[in-house]
Amino acid sequence: MNYANIKTYSIENGTGVRVSLFVSGCTHHCKGCFNEEAWDFSYGKPFTKETEDEIIHDLEPDYMAGITLLGGEPMEPVNQRVLVNLLKRIRKELPDKTVWIYTGYLYEDLLPGGRANCEVTEEMLSYCDILVDGPFVLEKKNISLKFRGSENQRIIQLAATRDAGKVILAME
């Protein structure tokens, strides 16, 4: 897997100060996408053990709320197979950090039998606190939305301690 960018002090892609990992590769090709160069799976730099170590290190301070995965498309099966190991490590070493994932797939596409479900999808979702789902739709773009780019996208709370699959349209 390649990644397009890592933002260490991000505040726009979830609550609190976060590390935002922009992965490469996306098959959605949404019209008006803000990160079109990341559609190419070979764009950017290889995601290595050193990259993972850097992310873990950046997440360690108490003021860091967690990590956000976006892209490209983190829920492309080929990307899930790499990212699941990063999320597993975060849950083990930094269990208080939250995980947000932005995906152009619908939550239903990630469930068993869904078009983006693979052998690690359920594990990936088990590490995720908040899933922002749905493709960006230019005709539904709304810059006043918090943590979403278009009105069709949903904010879904997935944390095990909460109601799995609960759709939250407005964050507090």
N, C-alpha and C positions, 0 to 999 in steps of 0.2 A: 504494500500500500504506500502511496505517496501522500504528502500533505502540502497544502498551498501556503499555510501561514499558522503561526501560533501567536496569539495576543495574550500577554501575561497579565495585564491589568485591565480586563474588559468589564464594563458595567452595563453594556447595552444588550447582552445576550443571556439574561437571566438576573436573578436577584443577587445583590451583593457584588463584591469584587471577585472575578472569576478568571480562570484560564480558558480561553476559547481556542479550540483546535479545529481548524478548517481543513478537512480532508479533501483529497482529489478524487474525482470520478463521480459522474452523475448522468443518469440516463433520462432524466425528466426533461431537461432543456426548456425550462419555463421561460416564456416570453417576458422580457424585462428583468431577468435575473441580475442581481447585484454582483454576482461572482461567476460570471460566465466562463472565465479562463479555467476555473476549477472543474468544469465538466469533463475535461480530459483526464483519464485515469493516470497518465504518466506525467502530468503537470506537477511542478514543485520538486520537493526533496523526498528521498526515501524515508519512511518512518522506521527508525532503528531502535535498538535497545537504549542507545544514548539519548535519543529523542524522548523515549518513555521516561528515562531517569530524570531528564531535565524537567518534564512536566510534573513528575512526583515532587521534585525539589521545589518547583515554583508554587505548588499547592500547599506546602508545609506550614507557612506562617498562619497564625490564628486568624488574621484579618481576611484570608482567602476563603470565600464561601464554597467554592467548588469548581467544577469543570463543565464546559459546554462543548458538545460535539456538533459541528455543522459543516457545511461544505460549499461545494460538492454535495455528496450524499453519504452520510455516515451509515445509513441503513441499507446501502447496496450490499448484497451478501458477501462479496469479496472484501469489502471494508469491515463488515461486522466480524469476520473471522480474525482480523487483526485487533480491532478495537476491544473485543471482549476481554482480551488479556490485560489491556490497560485498565479497563473498568474493574476487573477482578482484583487487580493489584491496588487500585485506589480504595476499594471497599475493605481490603485487608489492612493496608497500612494507614489509611486516612479515613476511617469509617464515618466521621462526622461531616465530611465534605459532600455536597449535593451534586447530582449529575443531571444535567439538562441535555436533551438531544433534540435537534431540529431535523425534521425529515419531510421530504416531499411526498412520501408515502402516507396513506391513511393508516391509523392504528389498526384497522381491520385487515390491511394488507400484510401486517406483521404477525398476525395470529396464525396458529397452525392452519395450513391449507392456503394461506394468503400468498400472493405473488412475490413478496419479499422475504418470506419466512425461509430460514435455512436451519441447519443443525445447531446454531448458536443464538438464534434470535430470542428465544425465551430467556436464556441466561442474560443476554444483553439487556432486555427489558427489566429483568429482575434487579439490575443494578441502577436503573434509571428512576429518578424522582419525578421529573417533569418531561413530558414528550410534547413538543410542538409539532403538530402533524398537518399534512396537506400541502399541495403544490402552491407556489406563489402564482396568483392569478392577477395579471396586470390590471384587468378591468375591475377588480375588487380591491385594488391597492388603497390603503388608508393609513396615512402617516401618523394619525392620532392613536392608533392601536398600540397597546403596550405589549412588547415582546412578540408581535406578529407583523407581517408585512401586508397581508391581504385578509379580507373579512371571512374568507372560507376556512382559514386556518384555525385550529383548535389548540388550546392549552389543556393538556390532560395530565392529571396527577396520577402517578403510577406507584409511588412508594408503598412498600408492603404494609407500613403502619397506617395507611390511609385506605380509602376505598379505591381499589384498582380500577382503572378505566374511567374514573370520574372526570367528566369534562368541566374545565374551569374556563370561562370566557374572560373574566376580569380578575387580575391578580390584586391582592390587597397591598 
